[in-house]
Amino acid sequence: MSVDVSLCYGTGQCAETAPEVFAQDLAGGTVELRTTAPPVELAEDVRHAALFCPSGSIRIIGEEPR
């Protein structure tokens, strides 16, 4: 998984969807990764966060970019 902070709109949807994996930078509001290797039980939440990210800044390695 990777994030491109330069694309992030700062809506915080990822942090709401998977707070164990994503956070928002308090200064700029952009996405921060809490971990690059989330546990398997969070995989579906991470996929949802990537799928519904309005800027497309979250990418799951090995999956097609949207």
C-alpha positions in Angstrom: 0.0 0.0 0.0 1.2 3.5 -0.7 -0.2 7.0 -0.5 0.6 10.0 -2.6 0.2 12.9 -0.2 0.5 15.4 -3.1 -2.9 14.1 -4.5 -4.7 14.0 -1.1 -7.7 16.4 -0.7 -7.7 16.0 3.1 -11.3 14.8 3.4 -10.4 12.3 6.0 -12.6 9.5 4.6 -9.7 7.0 4.9 -9.1 7.8 8.6 -12.8 7.3 9.2 -12.9 4.0 7.3 -9.7 2.5 8.6 -8.4 4.5 11.6 -5.9 1.8 12.6 -4.2 2.3 9.2 -4.7 6.0 8.2 -4.6 9.3 10.1 -4.8 12.9 9.0 -1.9 15.2 9.4 -3.1 17.9 11.9 -1.1 20.7 10.2 -2.1 20.0 6.6 -5.0 17.7 6.8 -3.5 15.2 4.4 -3.3 11.4 4.8 -0.7 9.8 7.0 0.0 6.1 7.1 0.1 4.5 10.6 1.4 1.3 9.1 2.4 0.1 5.6 1.6 -3.5 6.5 -1.8 -3.6 8.1 -3.0 -6.9 9.6 -5.0 -9.1 7.3 -8.2 -8.5 9.3 -8.1 -4.9 8.2 -7.6 -5.7 4.5 -11.3 -5.0 3.5 -11.3 -1.7 5.3 -8.1 -0.6 3.6 -9.6 -1.6 0.2 -12.7 0.4 0.9 -10.6 3.4 1.9 -8.6 3.1 -1.4 -11.7 2.6 -3.5 -13.6 5.5 -2.0 -10.7 8.0 -1.7 -11.9 11.0 -3.8 -8.4 11.9 -4.9 -7.2 8.4 -5.7 -4.1 9.0 -3.5 -4.3 5.6 -1.8 -3.0 2.7 -3.8 -3.0 -1.0 -3.0 0.2 -2.5 -4.3 -0.5 -5.3 -6.8 -4.0 -3.9 -7.6 -4.8 -1.9 -10.7 -4.9 1.9 -10.0 -8.3 3.5 -10.5 
